[in-house]
Amino acid sequence: MHIHILGICGTFMGGIAQLARSAGHTVTGCDANVYPPMSTQLEAAGIQLIEGYAPEQINLGADIYVIGNVVTRGNPLMEAILNAGLPYISGPQWLAEHVLRDRNAPKWVLAVAGTHGKTTTTSMLAWILEYAGLAPGFLVGGVPENFGVSARAPGEPRQEPGGRSPFFVIEADEYDTAFFDKRSKFVHYQPRTAILNNLEFDHADIFADLPAIETQFHHLVRTVPGQGRLVVNGGEDSLQRVLARGCWSDVEYFGAPAGETRGWQAGTRYDDGFEVLLDGRAQGRLRWDLMGEHNTQNALAALAAARHVGVTPEVGITALAEFRNVKRRMEVRGVADGVTVYDDFAHHPTAIATTVAGLRSKVGAARILAVLEPRSNTMKLGVMKAALADSLREADKVFCYAAKLGWSPAEALTPLGALAQTLDDMDLLIEAILAEARPGDQILVMSNGGFGGIHQRLLDRLQARSAH
């Protein structure tokens, strides 16, 4: 079968492309911005990429067109597909029908949902199962360093030579499916194990308020079978409201409020990790170098989900000690002139705050220069602007890229006073950061996009500065 994917360079659609190619399909695709790392992954997999959405692409003669949610009515290729009456399908539906619910090899789906931490937790869970020899398939909204790719088909389990793993781990996004299917992506996956990591208001471009998102999570809960399991953050009131609307599966909690011993919790904290507790009993000590309380909770969720498919806490803890995180999650891009430059995907005030706090816990009194691009649809709308200043208070200096916004970041960051600068010119932004940076500083760049290659541009300039 020849599959042509519209919006192929998004991490989700790029993952579908890799899964389809590994299943033996001919895969081509197009996007408005074909760029690494997804473009290089796809090209390495033998997938032809086309820049733009020219309607002439229907002449490729694809058997079906898989439509990403970046595609809207008015897209010239989509209009050509509709006018010609050609078959099309959403990415999540194609994945469900051809991978997750394959009649010949049905999958035990482990889905990770939540406002924050989906990519990291999904990567942790996939790695635990891989370490345990279960050879899971996975689709992650990033590139886990332990695997080097964002998606792969299930492999041969160590316990069953010649067999095929039934397990598939997927990042379960609440964003809508396609312009013709406004349900959340995750309702297509029908998981047997589902993590509900946390739940806050986000995606203001498609959801009116938090209760609207809670309704979508309720729909996800409805798809989990009675013999399945929900792994739920016990400290989230929003998730308790979701469960109160109906729950037909076993529930196991992590991160319960202080004073409670139910479920999975972090016990004694150490500089290099923490003690893992289950129902108040020690399971082992996790030693790792990941930063932040959010990663502690992500780990507990992953351990709980892995236990549902038979991985013992001891094996899970040992696996996480070798977890190498995800590209663009506190990824050190380089050190030049004594300055460390990080790349992080944080773009919601809660994620920004936890990211800065995690870096602070690692670097102590060293100066943190936070560099932010409000690029997500929600941030562009200004819905979260009132929380922006508080989310950055632990940084020593804040630089915000203010181009193409319908609101004033300078006004939103007024509570930070002289600590914050906003600029709408990339070159001037880089000059301002360089003028401030000195040896020992930590530059934390936060954006859910490429941010004009600012990371490497800063490193190049810092390197040149140190040579003089």
Helices and strands as residue ranges (DSSP letters): E 2-6, H 11-22, E 26-31, H 38-44, E 48-51, G 55-60, E 64-67, H 76-84, E 88-90, H 91-95, I 96-100, E 108-113, H 118-131, E 137-139, E 151-152, E 167-171, E 176-178, E 181-184, G 185-188, E 193-196, H 210-223, E 229-233, H 237-244, E 250-254, E 264-270, E 273-278, E 281-287, H 293-308, H 313-320, E 331-336, E 339-344, H 349-363, E 368-372, H 377-381, G 385-387, H 388-391, E 397-401, H 409-412, G 414-419, E 420-423, H 426-436, E 442-446, G 451-453, H 454-466
